Amino acid sequence: MKCPSCGHLEDKVIDSRSAKEGQAIRRRRECLQCRRRFTTYETVETTPLIVIKKDRRRESFSRETILNGLLRACEKRPIAAERLHSIVDGLEADLLRQGLDEVKSSDIGERVMEALHELDEVAYVRFASVYRHFKDLNQFLEELRSLLK
């Protein structure tokens, strides 16, 4: 590791500990030439997850996009924000665990709908109406009937 003060390439590690909730290692180092101490972080390098949209465009996976959709669906519902964050956390962790480079937006949408179905039926119907692009009242009623079964 190059010393930020003198540029010397040799140092020694003084202390190592877990950081960022176990996602990184924090190391205190000391330059062997100028004796200045500095901190470095070591993290796992991951490839970004790509989402394939319905029109075949590709975008980087965005937690914020999913969370915003959940927030709109759950507006004025008695649902804690932590629950919505945990849905996004679980979805992202599961996708990364599968080791996928690309995932279809429809797969993400279906999984979000499953989670909402278990969480709140009104939020589920709100999300489904936007996600499935209900074109008329009959499509909306069909979804409600399947929910009531």
DSSP file with accessible surface (Angstrom, degrees, kcal/mol):
  #  RESIDUE AA STRUCTURE BP1 BP2  ACC     N-H-->O    O-->H-N    N-H-->O    O-->H-N    TCO  KAPPA ALPHA  PHI   PSI    X-CA   Y-CA   Z-CA
    1    1 A M              0   0  113      0, 0.0     2,-0.3     0, 0.0    39,-0.0   0.000 360.0 360.0 360.0 130.8    0.0    0.0    0.0
    2    2 A K        -     0   0  140      1,-0.1     7,-0.2    29,-0.0     6,-0.1  -0.578 360.0-117.4 -77.8 129.3    1.4    3.4   -1.0
    3    3 A C     >  -     0   0    5      5,-2.5     4,-1.2    -2,-0.3    -1,-0.1  -0.456  13.6-142.9 -65.8 130.5    1.9    5.8    1.9
    4    4 A P  T  4 S+     0   0   86      0, 0.0    -1,-0.1     0, 0.0    -2,-0.0   0.733  96.4  44.1 -69.6 -16.9   -0.3    8.9    1.4
    5    5 A S  T  4 S+     0   0   67      3,-0.1    -3,-0.0    31,-0.1    -2,-0.0   0.934 132.7   7.9 -90.6 -55.4    2.5   11.2    2.8
    6    6 A C  T  4 S-     0   0   56      2,-0.1    -4,-0.0    30,-0.1    -1,-0.0   0.565  89.4-122.9-109.4 -11.3    5.8   10.0    1.3
    7    7 A G     <  +     0   0   27     -4,-1.2     2,-0.0     1,-0.3    -5,-0.0   0.492  53.9 155.4  84.4   1.1    4.7    7.5   -1.3
    8    8 A H        -     0   0   51     -6,-0.1    -5,-2.5     1,-0.1    -1,-0.3  -0.338  39.2-144.2 -62.7 143.7    6.8    4.7    0.1
    9    9 A L  S    S+     0   0  122     -7,-0.2     2,-0.5    22,-0.1    -1,-0.1   0.462  71.8  79.7 -94.4   0.0    5.4    1.3   -0.8
   10   10 A E        +     0   0  123      2,-0.0    22,-2.0    -7,-0.0    23,-0.4  -0.916  50.2 145.9-114.6 134.6    6.2   -0.6    2.4
   11   11 A D  E     -A   31   0A  30     -2,-0.5     2,-0.4    20,-0.3    20,-0.2  -0.903  35.9-125.4-147.7 174.4    4.1   -0.5    5.6
   12   12 A K  E     -A   30   0A 106     18,-2.2    18,-2.4    -2,-0.3     2,-0.5  -0.974  24.1-118.8-128.0 146.5    3.0   -2.7    8.4
   13   13 A V  E     +A   29   0A  68     -2,-0.4    16,-0.3    16,-0.2     3,-0.1  -0.725  27.9 178.6 -84.1 125.2   -0.5   -3.4    9.6
   14   14 A I  E     +     0   0A  65     14,-3.2     2,-0.3    -2,-0.5    15,-0.2   0.818  66.9   3.7 -93.0 -39.2   -1.0   -2.3   13.2
   15   15 A D  E     -A   28   0A  51     13,-1.3    13,-2.8     2,-0.0     2,-0.4  -0.997  57.0-168.1-152.1 142.3   -4.6   -3.2   13.7
   16   16 A S  E     +A   27   0A  52     -2,-0.3     2,-0.3    11,-0.2    11,-0.2  -0.997  17.9 158.1-131.6 138.7   -7.4   -5.0   11.7
   17   17 A R  E     -A   26   0A 142      9,-2.1     9,-3.3    -2,-0.4     2,-0.1  -0.989  43.3 -90.9-154.8 159.8  -11.1   -5.1   12.5
   18   18 A S  E     +A   25   0A  88     -2,-0.3     2,-0.3     7,-0.2     7,-0.2  -0.412  46.5 179.7 -70.1 145.6  -14.4   -5.6   10.9
   19   19 A A  E  >> +A   24   0A  17      5,-2.6     5,-1.8     1,-0.2     4,-0.6  -0.934  50.5  31.7-142.5 165.5  -16.2   -2.5    9.5
   20   20 A K  T >45S-     0   0  136     -2,-0.3     3,-1.7     1,-0.2    -1,-0.2   0.922 131.2 -53.0  50.9  52.3  -19.4   -1.6    7.7
   21   21 A E  T 345S-     0   0  191      1,-0.3    -1,-0.2    -3,-0.1    -3,-0.0   0.861 108.8 -49.4  55.0  41.4  -21.4   -4.4    9.4
   22   22 A G  T 345S+     0   0   50     -3,-0.3    -1,-0.3     2,-0.2    -2,-0.2   0.495 117.6 108.5  81.8   3.3  -19.0   -7.1    8.3
   23   23 A Q  T <<5S+     0   0  146     -3,-1.7    21,-0.6    -4,-0.6     2,-0.3   0.503  82.5  24.0 -89.9  -5.0  -18.9   -5.9    4.7
   24   24 A A  E   < -AB  19  43A   5     -5,-1.8    -5,-2.6    19,-0.2     2,-0.5  -0.965  68.6-127.5-151.1 165.7  -15.3   -4.5    5.0
   25   25 A I  E     -AB  18  42A  60     17,-2.2    17,-2.5    -2,-0.3     2,-0.5  -0.988  20.1-149.4-120.3 127.1  -12.1   -4.8    6.9
   26   26 A R  E     -AB  17  41A  65     -9,-3.3    -9,-2.1    -2,-0.5     2,-0.4  -0.836  16.5-169.9 -95.7 128.7  -10.6   -1.7    8.4
   27   27 A R  E     -AB  16  40A  52     13,-3.0    13,-2.6    -2,-0.5     2,-0.5  -0.980  15.7-151.6-124.5 130.7   -6.8   -1.7    8.7
   28   28 A R  E     -AB  15  39A  66    -13,-2.8   -14,-3.2    -2,-0.4   -13,-1.3  -0.853  26.5-173.0 -94.0 128.4   -4.5    0.8   10.5
   29   29 A R  E     -AB  13  38A  37      9,-3.2     9,-2.3    -2,-0.5     2,-0.4  -0.892  18.6-151.0-123.3 157.2   -1.1    0.9    8.8
   30   30 A E  E     -AB  12  37A  24    -18,-2.4   -18,-2.2    -2,-0.3     7,-0.2  -0.996  23.3-124.0-130.0 126.9    2.2    2.5    9.6
   31   31 A C  E  >  -A   11   0A   0      5,-2.5     4,-1.0    -2,-0.4   -20,-0.3  -0.475  12.6-144.5 -65.9 134.4    4.6    3.6    6.8
   32   32 A L  T  4 S+     0   0   64    -22,-2.0    -1,-0.1    -2,-0.2   -21,-0.1   0.648  95.2  42.9 -77.5 -12.5    8.0    1.9    7.4
   33   33 A Q  T  4 S+     0   0  124    -23,-0.4    -1,-0.1     3,-0.1   -22,-0.1   0.905 129.9  16.2 -97.0 -57.6    9.8    5.0    6.1
   34   34 A C  T  4 S-     0   0   57      2,-0.1    -2,-0.1   -26,-0.0     3,-0.1   0.525  90.7-131.7 -97.9  -7.0    8.1    8.1    7.5
   35   35 A R     <  +     0   0  140     -4,-1.0     2,-0.2     1,-0.2    -3,-0.1   0.574  52.5 150.8  68.0  11.8    6.2    6.3   10.3
   36   36 A R        -     0   0  113     -6,-0.1    -5,-2.5     1,-0.0     2,-0.3  -0.505  39.1-136.8 -71.4 142.7    2.9    8.1    9.5
   37   37 A R  E     +B   30   0A 130     -7,-0.2     2,-0.3    -2,-0.2    -7,-0.2  -0.796  28.2 168.8-102.4 143.2   -0.2    6.1   10.3
   38   38 A F  E     -B   29   0A  17     -9,-2.3    -9,-3.2    -2,-0.3     2,-0.4  -0.961  27.4-121.0-148.3 163.7   -3.1    5.8    7.9
   39   39 A T  E     -B   28   0A  48     -2,-0.3     2,-0.3   -11,-0.2   -11,-0.2  -0.889  23.2-176.9-112.7 138.9   -6.3    3.8    7.5
   40   40 A T  E     -B   27   0A  20    -13,-2.6   -13,-3.0    -2,-0.4     2,-0.4  -0.913  13.8-145.0-127.8 157.9   -7.4    1.6    4.6
   41   41 A Y  E     -B   26   0A 122     -2,-0.3     2,-0.5   -15,-0.2   -15,-0.2  -0.983   5.5-157.3-123.3 137.4  -10.5   -0.4    3.9
   42   42 A E  E     +B   25   0A  98    -17,-2.5   -17,-2.2    -2,-0.4     2,-0.3  -0.962  20.1 170.7-115.3 125.8  -10.7   -3.8    2.2
   43   43 A T  E     -B   24   0A  89     -2,-0.5     2,-0.4   -19,-0.2   -19,-0.2  -0.913  38.7 -99.5-131.0 160.8  -14.0   -4.8    0.6
   44   44 A V        -     0   0  120    -21,-0.6     2,-0.6    -2,-0.3    -2,-0.0  -0.620  36.9-131.4 -77.8 133.1  -15.2   -7.5   -1.7
   45   45 A E        -     0   0  188     -2,-0.4     2,-0.3     0, 0.0    -1,-0.0  -0.757  29.2-174.4 -88.5 123.9  -15.5   -6.4   -5.3
   46   46 A T        -     0   0  100     -2,-0.6     3,-0.0     3,-0.0     0, 0.0  -0.886  25.6-118.9-117.6 151.0  -18.8   -7.3   -6.9
   47   47 A T        -     0   0   94     -2,-0.3     2,-0.0     1,-0.1     0, 0.0  -0.674  41.7-102.9 -83.9 142.8  -20.0   -6.9  -10.4
   48   48 A P        -     0   0   91      0, 0.0     2,-0.4     0, 0.0    -1,-0.1  -0.364  31.6-119.2 -67.4 143.5  -23.1   -4.7  -10.7
   49   49 A L        -     0   0   12     12,-0.1    12,-2.9    53,-0.0     2,-0.4  -0.707  27.0-147.8 -82.3 130.3  -26.4   -6.4  -11.2
   50   50 A I  E     -Cd  60 102B  42     51,-2.6    53,-2.3    -2,-0.4     2,-0.5  -0.859   2.2-148.3-104.6 134.8  -28.1   -5.4  -14.5
   51   51 A V  E     -Cd  59 103B  12      8,-3.8     8,-2.2    -2,-0.4     2,-0.7  -0.885   7.0-145.9-103.6 128.3  -31.8   -5.3  -14.9
   52   52 A I  E     -Cd  58 104B  33     51,-2.7    53,-2.7    -2,-0.5    54,-0.4  -0.847  20.8-148.4 -94.7 113.4  -33.4   -6.1  -18.3
   53   53 A K    >   -     0   0   57      4,-3.0     3,-1.9    -2,-0.7    51,-0.0  -0.243  28.1-100.7 -76.4 170.0  -36.4   -3.9  -18.8
   54   54 A K  T 3  S+     0   0  125      1,-0.3    -1,-0.1     2,-0.1    -2,-0.0   0.822 125.2  53.0 -62.4 -31.9  -39.5   -4.9  -20.8
   55   55 A D  T 3  S-     0   0   97      2,-0.1    -1,-0.3     1,-0.0     3,-0.1   0.226 122.9-107.5 -88.1  14.0  -38.3   -2.9  -23.8
   56   56 A R  S <  S+     0   0  204     -3,-1.9    -2,-0.1     1,-0.3     2,-0.1   0.474  74.2 140.4  75.1   4.4  -34.9   -4.8  -23.6
   57   57 A R        -     0   0  122     -5,-0.1    -4,-3.0     1,-0.0     2,-0.4  -0.426  46.0-135.5 -68.4 155.7  -33.0   -1.8  -22.3
   58   58 A R  E     +C   52   0B 134     -6,-0.2     2,-0.3    -3,-0.1    -6,-0.2  -0.962  27.6 170.4-118.7 134.0  -30.5   -2.6  -19.6
   59   59 A E  E     -C   51   0B  73     -8,-2.2    -8,-3.8    -2,-0.4     2,-0.1  -0.941  38.9 -95.9-135.4 157.5  -30.0   -0.6  -16.4
   60   60 A S  E     -C   50   0B  80     -2,-0.3   -10,-0.2   -10,-0.2     2,-0.1  -0.453  52.5 -94.7 -69.5 144.7  -28.1   -1.0  -13.2
   61   61 A F        -     0   0   31    -12,-2.9     2,-0.5    -2,-0.1    -1,-0.1  -0.385  44.1-161.8 -59.3 133.3  -30.1   -2.5  -10.3
   62   62 A S     >  -     0   0   36      1,-0.1     4,-1.5    -2,-0.1     5,-0.2  -0.949  21.7-168.9-128.5 112.8  -31.4    0.3   -8.2
   63   63 A R  H  > S+     0   0   61     -2,-0.5     4,-2.8     1,-0.2     5,-0.2   0.872  92.7  59.2 -59.5 -38.3  -32.6   -0.2   -4.6
   64   64 A E  H  > S+     0   0  119      1,-0.2     4,-2.8     2,-0.2    -1,-0.2   0.875 101.0  53.5 -63.3 -38.9  -34.1    3.3   -4.7
   65   65 A T  H  > S+     0   0   82      2,-0.2     4,-1.8     1,-0.2    -1,-0.2   0.938 113.2  42.8 -61.7 -45.8  -36.4    2.4   -7.7
   66   66 A I  H  X S+     0   0   20     -4,-1.5     4,-2.3     2,-0.2    -2,-0.2   0.936 114.6  50.2 -66.6 -44.6  -37.8   -0.6   -5.9
   67   67 A L  H  X S+     0   0   27     -4,-2.8     4,-2.8     1,-0.2    -2,-0.2   0.907 108.5  52.5 -62.7 -40.0  -38.1    1.3   -2.6
   68   68 A N  H  X S+     0   0   80     -4,-2.8     4,-2.3     2,-0.2    -1,-0.2   0.907 109.1  50.0 -62.9 -40.4  -39.9    4.2   -4.3
   69   69 A G  H  X S+     0   0   12     -4,-1.8     4,-2.1    -5,-0.2    -1,-0.2   0.917 112.0  47.9 -63.2 -41.0  -42.4    1.8   -5.8
   70   70 A L  H  X S+     0   0    0     -4,-2.3     4,-2.1     2,-0.2    -2,-0.2   0.913 110.0  52.3 -65.1 -42.3  -43.0    0.2   -2.4
   71   71 A L  H  < S+     0   0   79     -4,-2.8     4,-0.3     1,-0.2    -2,-0.2   0.912 110.1  48.2 -62.6 -40.7  -43.5    3.5   -0.8
   72   72 A R  H >< S+     0   0  160     -4,-2.3     3,-0.9     1,-0.2    -1,-0.2   0.919 112.7  48.4 -65.0 -42.0  -46.1    4.6   -3.3
   73   73 A A  H 3< S+     0   0    6     -4,-2.1    -1,-0.2     1,-0.2    -2,-0.2   0.846 116.2  43.6 -66.7 -31.3  -48.0    1.3   -2.9
   74   74 A C  T >< S+     0   0   10     -4,-2.1     3,-2.0    -5,-0.2     5,-0.3   0.305  80.2 140.5 -99.3   9.4  -47.9    1.6    0.9
   75   75 A E  T <  S+     0   0  114     -3,-0.9    -3,-0.1    -4,-0.3    -4,-0.0  -0.282  78.5   4.0 -58.0 132.5  -48.8    5.3    1.1
   76   76 A K  T 3  S+     0   0  188      1,-0.2    -1,-0.3     3,-0.1    -2,-0.0   0.715 104.5 122.8  62.7  23.0  -51.2    6.0    4.0
   77   77 A R  S <  S-     0   0   83     -3,-2.0     2,-2.4     2,-0.1    -1,-0.2  -0.861  76.8-109.6-109.1 151.5  -51.0    2.3    5.1
   78   78 A P  S    S+     0   0  117      0, 0.0     2,-0.5     0, 0.0    -3,-0.1  -0.347  73.1 129.1 -79.8  63.6  -49.9    1.2    8.6
   79   79 A I        -     0   0   32     -2,-2.4    -2,-0.1    -5,-0.3     2,-0.1  -0.974  56.7-127.2-124.2 125.6  -46.6   -0.2    7.4
   80   80 A A    >>  -     0   0   44     -2,-0.5     4,-1.1     1,-0.1     3,-1.0  -0.415  16.9-126.9 -70.7 144.0  -43.3    0.7    9.0
   81   81 A A  H 3> S+     0   0   48      1,-0.3     4,-2.5     2,-0.2     5,-0.2   0.825 108.4  65.2 -59.9 -31.4  -40.5    1.9    6.7
   82   82 A E  H 3> S+     0   0  142      1,-0.2     4,-2.3     2,-0.2    -1,-0.3   0.858  97.5  55.0 -60.5 -35.7  -38.2   -0.8    8.1
   83   83 A R  H <> S+     0   0  136     -3,-1.0     4,-1.7     2,-0.2    -1,-0.2   0.905 108.7  47.2 -64.4 -40.0  -40.5   -3.5    6.7
   84   84 A L  H  X S+     0   0    4     -4,-1.1     4,-2.1     2,-0.2    -2,-0.2   0.920 111.7  50.3 -68.6 -41.1  -40.1   -2.0    3.2
   85   85 A H  H  X S+     0   0   82     -4,-2.5     4,-3.0     1,-0.2    -2,-0.2   0.889 108.5  52.9 -62.8 -37.9  -36.4   -1.7    3.6
   86   86 A S  H  X S+     0   0   62     -4,-2.3     4,-2.7     2,-0.2    -1,-0.2   0.858 105.9  53.7 -68.6 -32.0  -36.2   -5.4    4.7
   87   87 A I  H  X S+     0   0   28     -4,-1.7     4,-2.5     2,-0.2    -2,-0.2   0.953 113.2  42.8 -62.9 -47.2  -38.1   -6.4    1.5
   88   88 A V  H  X S+     0   0    0     -4,-2.1     4,-2.9     2,-0.2     5,-0.3   0.926 114.3  51.2 -65.8 -42.4  -35.6   -4.6   -0.7
   89   89 A D  H  X S+     0   0   79     -4,-3.0     4,-2.7     1,-0.2     5,-0.2   0.930 112.2  46.4 -59.2 -46.9  -32.7   -6.0    1.4
   90   90 A G  H  X S+     0   0   40     -4,-2.7     4,-2.4     2,-0.2    -1,-0.2   0.908 113.4  48.6 -63.7 -42.5  -34.0   -9.5    1.1
   91   91 A L  H  X S+     0   0   13     -4,-2.5     4,-2.5    -5,-0.2     5,-0.2   0.953 114.2  45.2 -62.6 -48.7  -34.6   -9.2   -2.6
   92   92 A E  H  X S+     0   0   54     -4,-2.9     4,-2.5     1,-0.2     5,-0.2   0.932 113.8  49.2 -63.0 -44.7  -31.1   -7.7   -3.3
   93   93 A A  H  X S+     0   0   41     -4,-2.7     4,-2.6    -5,-0.3    -1,-0.2   0.915 111.5  49.9 -61.8 -41.3  -29.4  -10.3   -1.1
   94   94 A D  H  X S+     0   0   46     -4,-2.4     4,-1.6    -5,-0.2    -1,-0.2   0.916 111.0  48.4 -65.5 -42.1  -31.2  -13.1   -2.8
   95   95 A L  H  <>S+     0   0    2     -4,-2.5     5,-1.2     1,-0.2     4,-0.5   0.918 114.2  46.0 -64.6 -41.9  -30.3  -11.9   -6.3
   96   96 A L  H ><5S+     0   0   87     -4,-2.5     3,-1.2     1,-0.2    -2,-0.2   0.887 108.9  55.8 -68.2 -37.2  -26.7  -11.5   -5.3
   97   97 A R  H 3<5S+     0   0  180     -4,-2.6    -1,-0.2     1,-0.3    -2,-0.2   0.847 101.5  58.1 -63.1 -33.2  -26.6  -14.9   -3.6
   98   98 A Q  T 3<5S-     0   0   99     -4,-1.6    -1,-0.3    -5,-0.2    -2,-0.2   0.661 106.5-132.1 -71.2 -15.6  -27.8  -16.4   -6.9
   99   99 A G  T < 5 +     0   0   57     -3,-1.2     2,-0.2    -4,-0.5    -3,-0.2   0.749  46.3 162.5  72.9  24.5  -24.7  -15.0   -8.6
  100  100 A L      < -     0   0   67     -5,-1.2    -1,-0.2     1,-0.1     3,-0.1  -0.494  33.8-164.9 -78.1 145.3  -26.7  -13.5  -11.5
  101  101 A D  S    S+     0   0  104      1,-0.3   -51,-2.6    -2,-0.2     2,-0.3   0.741  80.6  25.3 -91.6 -32.3  -25.2  -10.9  -13.7
  102  102 A E  E     -d   50   0B  83    -53,-0.2     2,-0.3   -51,-0.0    -1,-0.3  -0.973  63.3-177.0-134.3 148.1  -28.6  -10.0  -15.2
  103  103 A V  E     -d   51   0B  10    -53,-2.3   -51,-2.7    -2,-0.3     2,-0.2  -0.993  30.2-113.3-143.5 143.1  -32.2  -10.2  -14.1
  104  104 A K  E >>  -d   52   0B 122     -2,-0.3     4,-1.6   -53,-0.2     3,-0.6  -0.570  18.9-132.3 -76.1 141.2  -35.5   -9.4  -15.8
  105  105 A S  H 3> S+     0   0   22    -53,-2.7     4,-2.9     1,-0.2     5,-0.2   0.842 108.2  61.3 -61.1 -30.6  -37.5   -6.5  -14.3
  106  106 A S  H 3> S+     0   0   40    -54,-0.4     4,-2.4     1,-0.2    -1,-0.2   0.881 101.5  51.7 -65.2 -35.3  -40.5   -8.8  -14.5
  107  107 A D  H <> S+     0   0   78     -3,-0.6     4,-1.9     2,-0.2    -1,-0.2   0.915 111.3  47.1 -65.7 -41.5  -38.9  -11.2  -12.1
  108  108 A I  H  X S+     0   0   13     -4,-1.6     4,-2.4     2,-0.2    -2,-0.2   0.940 111.7  51.0 -64.1 -46.2  -38.2   -8.4   -9.7
  109  109 A G  H  X S+     0   0    5     -4,-2.9     4,-2.5     1,-0.2    -2,-0.2   0.904 109.3  50.2 -58.9 -42.9  -41.7   -7.1  -10.0
  110  110 A E  H  X S+     0   0   70     -4,-2.4     4,-2.2     1,-0.2    -1,-0.2   0.905 111.0  49.1 -63.5 -40.3  -43.2  -10.6   -9.3
  111  111 A R  H  X S+     0   0   62     -4,-1.9     4,-2.0     2,-0.2    -1,-0.2   0.885 110.4  50.2 -68.7 -36.7  -41.1  -11.0   -6.2
  112  112 A V  H  X S+     0   0    3     -4,-2.4     4,-2.6     2,-0.2    -2,-0.2   0.920 109.9  51.6 -65.8 -40.8  -42.0   -7.6   -4.9
  113  113 A M  H  X S+     0   0    3     -4,-2.5     4,-2.5     1,-0.2    -2,-0.2   0.901 107.5  52.5 -63.7 -39.6  -45.7   -8.4   -5.5
  114  114 A E  H  X S+     0   0  121     -4,-2.2     4,-1.6     2,-0.2    -1,-0.2   0.930 110.8  47.3 -59.5 -45.0  -45.3  -11.7   -3.5
  115  115 A A  H  X S+     0   0   26     -4,-2.0     4,-1.5     1,-0.2    -2,-0.2   0.910 113.6  47.4 -64.9 -40.8  -43.8   -9.8   -0.6
  116  116 A L  H  X S+     0   0    0     -4,-2.6     4,-3.1     1,-0.2     8,-0.4   0.863 105.1  60.1 -68.5 -34.6  -46.5   -7.2   -0.7
  117  117 A H  H  < S+     0   0   81     -4,-2.5    -1,-0.2     1,-0.2    -2,-0.2   0.899 110.6  41.6 -59.4 -39.9  -49.2   -9.9   -0.9
  118  118 A E  H  < S+     0   0  165     -4,-1.6    -1,-0.2    -5,-0.2    -2,-0.2   0.807 120.4  44.6 -75.1 -29.3  -48.0  -11.2    2.4
  119  119 A L  H  < S-     0   0   32     -4,-1.5     2,-0.3     1,-0.3    -2,-0.2   0.939 129.0 -12.2 -84.1 -50.7  -47.5   -7.8    3.9
  120  120 A D     X  -     0   0   21     -4,-3.1     4,-2.2    -5,-0.1    -1,-0.3  -0.899  47.7-150.6-160.9 121.5  -50.7   -5.8    3.0
  121  121 A E  H  > S+     0   0  112     -2,-0.3     4,-2.3     2,-0.2     5,-0.2   0.852  99.5  51.8 -67.3 -36.0  -53.4   -6.6    0.5
  122  122 A V  H  > S+     0   0   61      2,-0.2     4,-2.5     1,-0.2    -1,-0.2   0.945 111.6  46.7 -66.9 -45.1  -54.2   -3.0   -0.3
  123  123 A A  H  > S+     0   0    0      1,-0.2     4,-2.7     2,-0.2     5,-0.2   0.899 110.5  54.9 -62.5 -37.4  -50.6   -2.2   -1.0
  124  124 A Y  H  X S+     0   0   21     -4,-2.2     4,-2.9    -8,-0.4    -2,-0.2   0.939 109.3  45.6 -59.9 -48.1  -50.4   -5.4   -3.1
  125  125 A V  H  X S+     0   0   13     -4,-2.3     4,-2.4     1,-0.2    -2,-0.2   0.909 112.4  51.6 -65.7 -39.3  -53.4   -4.3   -5.3
  126  126 A R  H  X S+     0   0   90     -4,-2.5     4,-1.3     2,-0.2    -1,-0.2   0.942 113.7  43.6 -60.9 -47.7  -52.0   -0.8   -5.7
  127  127 A F  H  X S+     0   0   34     -4,-2.7     4,-3.3     1,-0.2     3,-0.3   0.930 113.6  51.2 -64.1 -44.0  -48.6   -2.1   -6.8
  128  128 A A  H  X S+     0   0    0     -4,-2.9     4,-2.9     1,-0.2     6,-0.2   0.879 104.3  57.5 -62.2 -37.7  -50.2   -4.7   -9.1
  129  129 A S  H  <>S+     0   0   36     -4,-2.4     5,-1.5    -5,-0.2    -1,-0.2   0.881 116.3  35.0 -64.5 -34.8  -52.4   -2.1  -10.8
  130  130 A V  H ><5S+     0   0  101     -4,-1.3     3,-0.8    -3,-0.3    -2,-0.2   0.926 120.4  47.8 -81.3 -45.8  -49.3   -0.1  -11.8
  131  131 A Y  H 3<5S+     0   0   35     -4,-3.3    -3,-0.2     1,-0.3    -2,-0.2   0.901 118.4  39.1 -64.7 -42.5  -47.0   -3.1  -12.4
  132  132 A R  T 3<5S-     0   0   89     -4,-2.9    -1,-0.3    -5,-0.3    -2,-0.2   0.417 104.5-128.9 -91.1   2.9  -49.5   -5.0  -14.5
  133  133 A H  T < 5 -     0   0  107     -3,-0.8    -3,-0.2    -5,-0.2    -4,-0.1   0.930  22.4-149.2  53.0  55.5  -50.8   -1.9  -16.3
  134  134 A F      < -     0   0   43     -5,-1.5    -1,-0.2    -6,-0.2     3,-0.1  -0.356  12.2-167.8 -56.0 127.2  -54.5   -2.6  -15.7
  135  135 A K        +     0   0  168     -3,-0.1     2,-0.3     1,-0.1    -1,-0.2   0.690  62.7   6.0 -94.8 -21.9  -56.2   -1.1  -18.7
  136  136 A D  S  > S-     0   0   85      1,-0.1     4,-1.4     0, 0.0     3,-0.4  -0.941  81.9 -91.7-151.8 176.9  -59.8   -1.2  -17.4
  137  137 A L  H  > S+     0   0  117     -2,-0.3     4,-2.9     1,-0.2     5,-0.2   0.829 116.3  63.3 -64.4 -32.6  -61.9   -2.0  -14.3
  138  138 A N  H  > S+     0   0  102      1,-0.2     4,-2.3     2,-0.2    -1,-0.2   0.905 102.7  48.2 -62.3 -42.3  -62.4   -5.6  -15.4
  139  139 A Q  H  > S+     0   0   73     -3,-0.4     4,-1.8     2,-0.2    -1,-0.2   0.905 112.3  50.3 -62.9 -39.2  -58.7   -6.4  -15.1
  140  140 A F  H  X S+     0   0   65     -4,-1.4     4,-2.1     1,-0.2    -2,-0.2   0.930 110.5  48.9 -64.0 -44.6  -58.7   -4.7  -11.7
  141  141 A L  H  X S+     0   0   58     -4,-2.9     4,-2.8     1,-0.2    -2,-0.2   0.871 106.9  56.1 -64.5 -37.0  -61.7   -6.8  -10.6
  142  142 A E  H  X S+     0   0  121     -4,-2.3     4,-2.2     2,-0.2    -1,-0.2   0.918 108.0  48.4 -60.9 -42.4  -60.1  -10.0  -11.8
  143  143 A E  H  X S+     0   0   19     -4,-1.8     4,-1.9     2,-0.2    -2,-0.2   0.915 111.4  49.8 -65.2 -40.2  -57.0   -9.3   -9.6
  144  144 A L  H  X S+     0   0   55     -4,-2.1     4,-2.1     1,-0.2    -2,-0.2   0.914 109.7  51.6 -64.9 -40.0  -59.3   -8.6   -6.7
  145  145 A R  H  X S+     0   0  145     -4,-2.8     4,-1.1     1,-0.2    -1,-0.2   0.917 109.6  48.8 -62.5 -43.2  -61.2  -11.8   -7.2
  146  146 A S  H  < S+     0   0   61     -4,-2.2    -1,-0.2     1,-0.2    -2,-0.2   0.866 110.5  52.4 -66.5 -31.0  -58.0  -13.9   -7.3
  147  147 A L  H  < S+     0   0   22     -4,-1.9    -2,-0.2     1,-0.2    -1,-0.2   0.891 106.9  52.2 -69.4 -36.8  -56.9  -12.1   -4.1
  148  148 A L  H  <        0   0  145     -4,-2.1    -1,-0.2    -5,-0.1    -2,-0.2   0.718 360.0 360.0 -74.0 -20.2  -60.2  -13.0   -2.4
  149  149 A K     <        0   0  208     -4,-1.1    -3,-0.0    -3,-0.2    -4,-0.0  -0.207 360.0 360.0 -70.1 360.0  -59.8  -16.7   -3.2
